[in-house]
Amino acid sequence: MELTVLGNFGPYSTKEGNASGYLVQNGADFLVMDMGSGTLGALQTAVDVRKVKYLYISHLHYDHTSDLLPFRYLLEDLGHTVTVFTHEEDTAWYNLLFHHPRLQIVPIDAQSEVQAGSMRLSFSEMRHTVPDYAVTVRGEKTLCYTGDTLYNDNIPRCFAESDAVLLDCTKPQGFTGPHMTVADARRLANEYPEVRLFATHRSAEYNPTADLADCKNITVVETGKVYSL
Ligand SMILES: [Zn+2]
């Protein structure tokens, strides 16, 4: 099982990398998780898009969804359709993003369990400024991706049941917005030493790599890199 980082920045892409997006490969199956700005190019670098059958969207902020709009042009050109797992919302942005014949929407909630080829997906509610669900991907290994979130009661379960967690935890200590900080990352890494913690969603102005360098089970991910799970 492999994780390719299509983008690791939020709330916008920078000179160093794209906004949020990830590609999971399990055998011959590919799952894209979120599609922020810049990720469409990175996706085409990483894989023949016709092999991608599944997409997961954690929440509807622009830095996780904006490349979904031009992605539809590519799907039209290829005559290719993808299955999209996301929670339902009655908003104009939801309708604009997802109402397209090349996107087959499968609504999910915290009770859902769905199959994405050889991968089994389940979901848990996170805590952000808008609804956000973490996805747990069970394939050769178990990977949890939280989307954007503050620490919440579902996070311990995500760690307990996973080999690796891709976590929104790269804001500087003292940050008060709706994301976890390097202090949260350090605490969780110590609490779950067997779990590989992939730290993501960093800002342009702060690189957490040096501050987390002594936590051996934390990897601060970078756009374009491939990580074996
Ligand atoms: Zn967000």
Boltz pocket constraint, residues with backbone or C-beta under 6 A from the ligand:
constraints:
  - pocket:
      binder: B
      contacts: [[A, 59], [A, 61], [A, 128], [A, 148]]
      max_distance: 6.0
